[in-house]
Amino acid sequence: MTETSKGVAYGLAAYTMWGSFPLFFALFDGVPAYEVLTHRILWSCVFLAAVISVLRRWAPVREALARRSGLWPVLGCAVLIAANWGIYIYAVETRQVLQASLGYFLTPLVNVALGLVVLRERMERLQGVAVMLAGAGILIQLVALGSLPWITLMLALTFGTYGLLRKQVSLDGLSGLFVETLLLFPVGLLTFSWLSMEGRSHFWGAGSTTALLLSSGVVTALPLLAFAGAARRLKLSTVGFLMYINPTLQFLIALLIFQEPLNTAQLISFTVIWFALGLYSWSSWRNRPSVVARRRAGAPGLEKRRLSV
């Protein structure tokens, strides 16, 4: 296999695993979302520590922990990713996976909006239209259903803001996630201890539930490792297109397996946001660096041909 083929394989594996998360978290029947989140933090930290030890990549972790002032952005990332995980687990437990999938469809457009507002980045015309269409899609649900789709908005905003803040952190994906879970580890350990003392912990109950809680760390880390392998081998534009596998799988799981109802307002909202994503993707594809460079390089020659005629 070529490096590109390997990259595509890793990307497909990563986004397929992420897209299949509803099937995994649906297995935690009767376990509250906050308890699942607690164990996801604890065992992710433990498993990532083992992976970093095997790969001998402790140097960036030690460097990050040594710079105390630089830990504030990492702590912000940790809080945001924990909130995102918790809301997602709650969405699966309450069978609102359609709303969760819409949140991840919406995330790239939230990233564009945050880049414009916070970083003062220049927005292409089609990207601006895409963001407005996405807002219209959310407004349709607000008017038709009489309430904001808060799961959709919170998942998109927490993950979008996480990506924005993550730009300020020099750590790679693996080391970054480990430091984030490490900063949350004391809170997770205190919560686990409190639940155990109160006799409310499901960890000490059925063996199958214990195994599921332990495996949540592995399930969290594996897609990240596959994604890292894809990111090293593929262009950013290719990785961006593969990203839509995740919410598409979640959408199909919600519709076909969990049999969640999809009313007319939701369908129209999804359609509007999908169209917005199409515009955004088309704009990104047209304005990728290689195409822009070819345009600029070809412009003088084109002008000469016009003059000669």
BELKABEL-V225340 format. One record per helix or strand. SS is the DSSP state (a for helix, b for strand). FROM is the first residue (numbers start at 1). TO is the last residue. Records with the same first field share a line. If there is no record, write none. Layout:
SS->FROM-TO ; FROM-TO
This chain:
a->3-19 ; 21-25 ; 33-55 ; 58-66 ; 68-93 ; 97-117 ; 125-145 ; 150-166 ; 173-197 ; 207-233 ; 236-242 ; 244-257 ; 264-286 ; 289-308
